[in-house]
C-alpha cells in the first residue's frame, strides 16, 4: 500500500520521541501538502522509516487513520 495523498496521520497522531514531538501535534517536517520533508533522507527518524502504510493502520480515509493511530498512541503511552 502507498501513502494516501494529503493524509499525514502518521506524522500527527503519534509522538516521535527522537524529535521531542508530542502526540497530536504535526511533525515539524510535515509539509503543507502532508508529505514528509525528510522522506528518503538519512536524517529521517528510525521510527518514521519503520512505519509503513497498511490497510489496518490507514483505514479507508484520513479520519480513520487518525483515529486508529491516536488509539494506538494512547494504548502504548507510558502510564496508560
N, C-alpha and C positions, 0 to 999 in steps of 0.2 A: 504494500500500500504506500502511496506517496502522500506527503503532507497536503492537507486541504488548503487551498489558497485562502488568504485573508482570515486565518484561524488564530494561530499564536497561543492557543490554550496551554500548551506545554511550556510556554515562556512566561506565563502569567500565574496560573494556578499553583504550581509547586514552589516551594522555597528552593533556592540554589545557594547552599551554604558557602561554596567556594567564592561566590560573588557577594555574599552578605545580603542576598535578595530574599526578603520575606515572602511568604505565600500570599497570593492575591495581588501582588504588585508587578507590573510589567518589568521584564528584564531591561536593564539599560542598553542592551544591544539589540533590542527588538525594534525593527524599522517601522515606519508609518504604515507600510502595507503588510505588517505582521510577519515579515521574514526576519531571519536571524542575520545580523551583520557579520557574525563570526563563523557562519556555516562554511565548512571546508577549510577553516584556518586552524593552525596548531594551537592558538590561544583559546579556542572554544573549550569550555569546561568538560571534563570527562563525563560527568553525569548527563550533560546535554548530548554528547556524542553517543552515549549508550541508549538514550531514549529514542525508540523507533516507533513510527506510527503504526498502529494496529486497529482493526475494526473494534475490538473490545475497548481500547483506550479512547479512540476518537469518536466512536458512535457514528451517527448519521449527519451530525451538524456540529457547529462550534459550541452551541449551548450544551449539548450532550457531553462533549469533550471536557468543557469547563466543569460541569457537574461531577463527572467521573473523577477527574484529576483533583478536584477540591476535596472530594470524599476520601480518596487515597491519601492525600496530604494529611487530613485530619486523623486518619487511622494510623499513620506512621509517625506522626509528630510526637516527640518525647513528652511524656506526661499525659497522653490522651487515653 
